[in-house]
């Protein structure tokens, strides 16, 4: 048995199935064997020529050319949209498989086996493989020994994707067509056939690489359907971070007189991003039942001009109840605030997560007997109250 474990550390696997255009929004899942073999050829040429000879590579490709079976974790399809303004705002879709970084795709060749030298060569190539598919698909790949592979597959990661010709049935499953090398090819011929360029195929008007054939794979129904998780987050207590500090940058920073509307923009942006994950009493200022939070432990948004130029250059978010891990994730991933009226966005740079005692010298936490407001003060009703 040969088994390879692969993780996508960025949580994304970008790969368009062979014969499809990116704007069709399709993704390749399970990953293609043809893509793996070509990646091994490329990584050997780029980084491992001294460790793996061409003869050893040919032997590896011959062992891996048979159709593998897979364990596929639950994932989902997502995409980003890009518009080319120079060509009439032509739209491009960047579709990808969204997968948990901790989840693993396992490739298995049950009928193949590696000798010690071949195993060492394959391990070397897999360690050097840092992306799979598009360059954004960061990955970690490793060779599993047979005992480790059998243990993983028998526990909670069973084989769930295999060629239809091996199952002859689709019990509630889906299908995916993929290209694999022709098993009749000789080892020395296999390397030549796999080492092709798509531009050469287009010039020769070929729809698929010579020496390949189509195989239809099954996969579980709904494996690419998103799974929604809702959880109520709880604060981490007295040891939690209670202060987040940002520095601001923009071609046009907001004036100090715009402190209130800008702080409200930041607050709404944080709440919007946090609502996509779960409820947060700290950022929302309300319980999960919608009641106002007692004790003023919620987040307060303080914007300040700390260089005296009349422009807001810092943002401080203070919450005495403390931020939980989900709150910190949202705070750290908020990098810009859009502004209305074609005004440039404000870039946010998180400079620290800390507690007030560590920021005693910064303006929002200094002590004073008298304060002067530089923003308008609106009385609630009468000046005597």
Order of alpha helices (4+ residues) and beta strands (2+ residues): beta-beta-alpha-alpha-beta-beta-beta-beta-alpha-beta-alpha-alpha-beta-alpha-alpha-beta-beta-alpha-alpha-beta-beta-alpha-beta-beta
